[in-house]
Amino acid sequence: MKSNEETTADRGTTADDAPTNRRIRALHTAETVTVYQAYKPQIASFAAREGRFPDTWSRERMTWVKPSFLWMMYRCGWAAKKLQEHVLALEITREGFEAALAGACLSHFDRKVYPDRDTWGRRLHATTVRVQWDPERDLHLRPLAHRSLQLGLAGWATRAYADEWLVSVRDVTPLAHEMHDLVRSGDLAAASALLPDERPYALTPDLTATIGASPVA
């Protein structure tokens, strides 16, 4: 019998070269996609209340967004790490999200995506958006074989993310704490039931190739 975490939101393990290895899995609608970030209380409280980032939030440095709720939990330690005590669910336009992907470069050379290191290097220096494919996490935050998208925004993309693409902001810290309590008590079924409905996000062939993703049927 499979454990609960292996059956939640398509989070089962796959071989490294399997077709589902590098899919974007996200909570999304026809118009928007939800990503997650963790912040200190002052920024998170303002953003959740006002539905936008404060003017003091830097639009000039790189910021990383994550469509995977459990990867965000891994990164922030279930909203317990210093300066990451609040987790925000940020709903952004699909148009903006896909514009960022179209302008992205993988953070590391991948011969399956680029013909050689020189081609990758030229792309890296010509873009301000980065893509990483990191191991997805289960409810115990252990790595799985398939990958989760991390999207790094800088320059034009950071400014557009903060001031143009943002549709709504929710503080989901209580959800993080509730799920963590359930995991620690061993009630994985209840924790799994609270997971956001993250489904494969279909991309055009061009975007699939640009970010080295696996096709979604």
N, C-alpha and C positions, 0 to 999 in steps of 0.2 A: 504493500500500500504506500502511495506517495505521501510525503509530509505535506502539511497545509501550505507551507511557503513555496513548495514546488508547483503548486497548482493555482497560484494567484496571479491574475493579470498577465498571463503568458510569460511567467518568470521561471519556467523550467530550463534546465541546462541544455545546451546544444554543443555539437562539435565546433571547433574554432572556425572551420571553413563552411559551416552549414548555412543554408540560405537565410535563416532568420538571425544570424549572428550579429549583424549591425543594423537593426531596424530602430527607427525612432518610435518609442512607445510613449504616448502622451494622452492626457485628458484634453480632448479637442472637440470643437463644434465645426459647423460649416464655415464659420467666420473667424474663430479664434483658436488659440492653443495656449495651454497653461504651463508656465515654467515656475521654478521655485528658487528662492534665494533666502539666505539667513542673515539677519542684521542685529545690531545692538538695539535695545529697546527704544531709544529716542528716534531713530530713523524709521523703525518698523511701525511705531505707534502713529507717527505723522502720516506715513504712506497709507496705512490701513484706514485712517480717519478721513484723509483728504482725497484718496484715490490717485495719488501722484507722489513722486519723490520730492523732497524739499529742495529748495534752490541750493542749499549747501551740499547736496549730494553731488559728488564729482562726476561730471560728464566727460571728463578728459582722460580717465584711466580705464583700463580694461576691467570689465565686470563679467563674471561667469554665471550663466543661467542653466538650469537643469530641468528637463521635462520629467525626470523620474523622481517621484516622491521618496522612494526608499534610498536612492542614491543621495538625495539631500539629507536624509536622516543619517546616513553613514558619514557625510561630510561634517554635519553639525553635532553629531553625537546625540541625536534625538532632542535637539534644541537645548543642549546643556553646556556646550563649549562657550568660553568667554567671547563676547562680542558677536555671538551667533545664537543668542538666547531666544530670538523670535524668528519664526519661519513664515515667509510670505508666499502666497499663491498669487502669481501675477499673470493675469489674462492679457495676452497681446494679440494683435491681428495676425492672421495667417499670412497676409501680404507682407507684413514687416518681417515675420519669422523667416519666410522663404527668401526675402531679399537678402537677409543676413547670410543664409545658407549659400545663396548664389555667389556671394562675395567672399566666401570662406576659403581657408587653406588648412589642411591638416597640420597639427602642431609638430608632427614627426613624419619623416619620410616614409612612404609606403609604396613599394614598387608595384603594388596592384592598382594604385591610383595614378602615379606619376611614372613616366618612362625612365627618368633618371633623376639624380639628386640636383642637377643644375636646374631642371625644369621646376622641381619642387622649390628650390631656393628662390628662383625668380618670382614664383607665385607668392611665397611667404613674404617677401619684401614689398610686394605690390598690394597686399591686402591688410586689413586691420581686424579681420574676423578670423577666429581660430576654432577648429573642431577637434575634439578628442573623443575617442571611443574607449571608455573605461568599463571594467567588469561591473555588470549589474549586481545588485545586492538582494539577498533574501530578508526575511523578517528578523533574522538574527544579525543582519548586516554582513553576512559572509559573502565572499565573491562567488558569482555564478559564471558560467562559461560564456554566455552571450553578453553583448556590450550595450552600454547606455551612452547616449549623446551628452557631451558637455560642450556648451557653446560660449566661446569667449568673444565679447563685444568690445570694440575700442573705436576711437575716432567717430566718424559719422554714425556708426551703428549704435554706439552708446547714447549719443544725443537723440537719435531717432527712437530708440527703445524707451528712453525716459519721457520724451516730450511728444511723440507722435503715435507710437504703436500701443501704448498702454491703454487698456480698456477698463480693467477693474483690479482691485487689490484686496486680498483677504488675509487676515492673520490666522494661520492654521496651527499655531503653537499648541492650543488646547488639544487638537487632534493628534499631534505628535506625542504629547505627554500621555494621552489616553491609550494610544497604541503601544507605547513603550511599557506602560504598566501592564497591559494585557500580555505582551510578549514575556515580560519578566515573570508573570504569574503562570505562564505555560499555556495560556488560552490563545493559541495561534489561530484557531478558527474565527474567534471574535475579532482579533486584530486584522486578519485577512479581509473580513467583511467591511472594514472601515477604509480599506485602500481606495484611492481614487481610481476611476474606471479608465485606466491607461490602455489605449488600443493602438495598434500599428498605424502610423501616420504615413499615408501614401505620398510619394514624391514623383515628380516628372523624371524621365530617364536622365535628363541633363543634370538635375539636382542630385540624383542618386549617384551619378558618376563623380560630380564635383566633390562630394563629401565622403566618398568611399562607402556608401551605405549598401545594404542588401535590399533588393527589390521587394516591394510589397504588392502582392497580387491584387 
